Amino acid sequence: MCQTTIAGTRIVGRMTAGNRRGLLVPIQTTDQELQHLRNTLPDTVRIQRVEERLSALGNVICCNDYVALVHPDIERETEELIADVLGVEVFRQTVAGNVLVGSYASITNQGGLVHPQTSVQDQEELSSLLQIPLVAGTVNRGSAVIGGGMVANDWLAVVGLDTTAPELHVVESIFGLNNETPEKDMLIEHYY
């Protein structure tokens, strides 16, 4: 775990975007913050400052290890950096008509949760584009701001305290978190 600020703020998740290959931070990230990240993260993770007008990168980028959805108005140079640093294919896209794809969707290599007003047709098109199953849903007792209410990877999801049992069930199902594997059992055993 790495405790930090980004550009002097505590809203780290809204300011950054990354995967197992890289981490993108806004140009406003201080030298001290950048050095702290470099000292904390594995050497295999590339860290890159991004000069982008849409500097809350976590709001405008939604990615896993293979693909990234990005705000349609993101700069070309930023799109190229995303592809290079994160090693992903980049798609300019909206989610339920919203340009803040990182706020209204969350994806892993296993699946994704999108804005509740995403039509079935749009879900199918996005699912085909991303090559993962998707479902429309909410977190935190009906919040459509998926990215602001949860973070997920292939091992676990962390959701807000107000997330209901039915919402948790959807999160567990779509991200494949209810499947027991020896690796997960070992991780849980060592954690507790």
C-alpha positions in Angstrom: 0.0 0.0 0.0 1.2 3.5 -0.8 -0.2 6.5 1.1 0.3 9.7 -0.9 -1.2 12.8 -2.2 -1.4 13.8 -5.9 -1.0 17.4 -6.9 -1.4 18.2 -3.2 -4.8 16.6 -3.0 -6.1 13.5 -1.2 -8.4 12.5 -4.1 -5.8 10.1 -5.5 -8.2 7.8 -7.3 -9.8 10.7 -9.2 -6.4 12.1 -10.2 -4.7 8.9 -11.4 -5.3 6.0 -13.7 -3.3 2.8 -14.0 -2.9 -0.9 -14.3 -0.2 -3.5 -13.6 2.1 -2.0 -16.2 1.8 1.7 -15.4 0.5 4.6 -13.5 -0.6 7.9 -15.1 -0.5 11.1 -12.9 -1.3 14.7 -13.8 1.4 17.1 -14.6 0.7 19.0 -11.4 2.1 16.0 -9.4 5.0 17.3 -7.3 8.5 16.0 -7.6 8.3 14.7 -4.0 5.0 12.9 -4.7 6.5 11.4 -7.9 9.6 10.2 -6.1 7.5 8.7 -3.3 5.6 6.7 -5.9 8.8 5.6 -7.6 10.2 4.4 -4.3 7.0 2.6 -3.3 5.8 0.9 -6.5 7.7 -2.0 -8.2 10.3 -1.1 -10.8 8.2 -2.8 -13.4 5.4 -0.2 -13.0 6.1 2.8 -15.3 5.0 6.1 -13.8 4.3 9.0 -16.2 3.2 12.6 -15.7 0.6 13.6 -18.2 0.1 17.2 -19.4 -3.6 17.1 -20.1 -6.3 19.8 -19.8 -8.6 17.1 -18.3 -6.3 16.6 -15.4 -8.5 14.4 -13.2 -7.3 11.3 -15.0 -9.3 8.9 -13.0 -12.5 10.5 -14.1 -11.6 10.5 -17.8 -9.9 7.1 -18.1 -11.3 3.7 -17.3 -8.9 0.8 -17.9 -7.8 -2.7 -17.2 -4.6 -4.5 -18.4 -5.8 -4.7 -22.0 -8.1 -1.8 -22.9 -8.9 1.7 -21.9 -12.1 3.8 -22.4 -11.3 7.5 -22.5 -13.1 10.8 -22.6 -13.8 11.6 -26.3 -12.1 15.0 -26.0 -8.8 13.8 -24.5 -5.7 15.1 -26.3 -4.1 12.8 -29.0 -0.8 13.0 -27.1 -2.5 11.7 -23.9 -4.2 8.9 -25.9 -0.7 7.8 -27.1 0.7 8.0 -23.6 -2.1 5.8 -22.3 -1.5 3.2 -25.0 2.3 3.3 -24.4 2.6 3.5 -20.6 -0.4 1.2 -19.8 0.1 -1.1 -22.8 -3.6 -1.0 -23.7 -5.8 -0.4 -26.8 -7.5 2.9 -26.3 -11.2 3.7 -27.3 -12.7 7.2 -27.2 -16.1 6.4 -25.7 -19.0 7.5 -23.5 -20.9 5.5 -20.9 -24.7 6.1 -21.0 -24.0 9.4 -22.8 -21.5 10.5 -20.0 -18.0 11.6 -21.1 -16.5 10.9 -17.7 -16.0 7.2 -18.3 -13.8 6.7 -15.3 -16.6 8.1 -13.0 -19.4 6.0 -14.6 -17.7 2.7 -15.1 -15.3 0.3 -13.5 -13.6 -2.5 -15.4 -11.1 -5.3 -14.6 -9.8 -8.1 -16.7 -12.8 -10.2 -15.5 -15.8 -7.8 -16.1 -17.2 -4.4 -15.6 -19.9 -2.4 -14.0 -21.4 0.6 -15.9 -23.9 3.4 -15.3 -27.4 2.1 -14.5 -28.9 4.0 -17.5 -26.6 2.2 -20.0 -28.9 0.6 -22.5 -28.7 -3.2 -23.1 -27.6 -2.4 -26.7 -24.8 -0.1 -25.4 -23.8 -2.7 -22.8 -23.5 -5.4 -25.5 -21.5 -3.0 -27.8 -19.1 -2.0 -25.0 -18.8 -5.7 -23.9 -17.9 -6.7 -27.4 -15.4 -3.8 -27.7 -13.7 -4.6 -24.3 -14.0 -8.4 -24.6 -15.4 -8.6 -21.0 -18.9 -9.1 -19.6 -20.6 -5.9 -18.5 -23.6 -5.2 -16.4 -25.4 -1.9 -15.5 -25.7 -1.2 -11.8 -25.0 1.1 -8.8 -23.0 1.3 -5.6 -23.6 3.1 -2.3 -27.3 2.7 -2.2 -28.1 3.7 -5.8 -25.2 5.9 -6.8 -24.5 5.9 -10.5 -21.0 7.3 -9.9 -19.4 3.8 -10.0 -15.8 5.0 -10.1 -16.3 7.3 -7.1 -17.9 4.5 -5.0 -15.6 1.6 -5.7 -12.3 0.3 -6.9 -11.7 -3.2 -8.2 -9.0 -5.5 -9.5 -9.0 -9.2 -10.4 -8.7 -10.1 -6.7 -11.1 -7.9 -4.8 -13.4 -4.9 -4.9 -13.6 -2.2 -2.3 -17.0 -0.4 -2.1 -18.4 2.4 -0.1 -20.1 1.6 3.2 -23.6 2.4 1.9 -23.4 -0.3 -0.7 -26.3 -2.6 -0.3 -26.4 -6.4 -0.3 -27.9 -6.6 -3.8 -25.3 -4.2 -5.1 -22.6 -6.3 -3.5 -24.0 -9.4 -5.2 -23.8 -7.7 -8.6 -20.2 -6.5 -7.9 -19.1 -10.0 -6.8 -20.8 -11.6 -9.8 -19.6 -9.4 -12.6 -16.0 -9.1 -11.3 -15.8 -12.9 -10.7 -15.1 -12.3 -7.0 -17.3 -15.1 -5.7 -15.2 -17.8 -7.3 -12.9 -19.5 -4.8 -9.4 -20.3 -6.0 -6.4 -21.7 -4.2 -4.6 -18.4 -4.7 -7.4 -16.5 -3.1 -7.6 -18.9 -0.2 -3.9 -18.5 0.4 -4.2 -14.7 0.2 -7.0 -14.7 2.7 -5.2 -17.1 5.0 -2.1 -15.0 5.1 -4.0 -11.8 5.6 -5.9 -13.0 8.6 
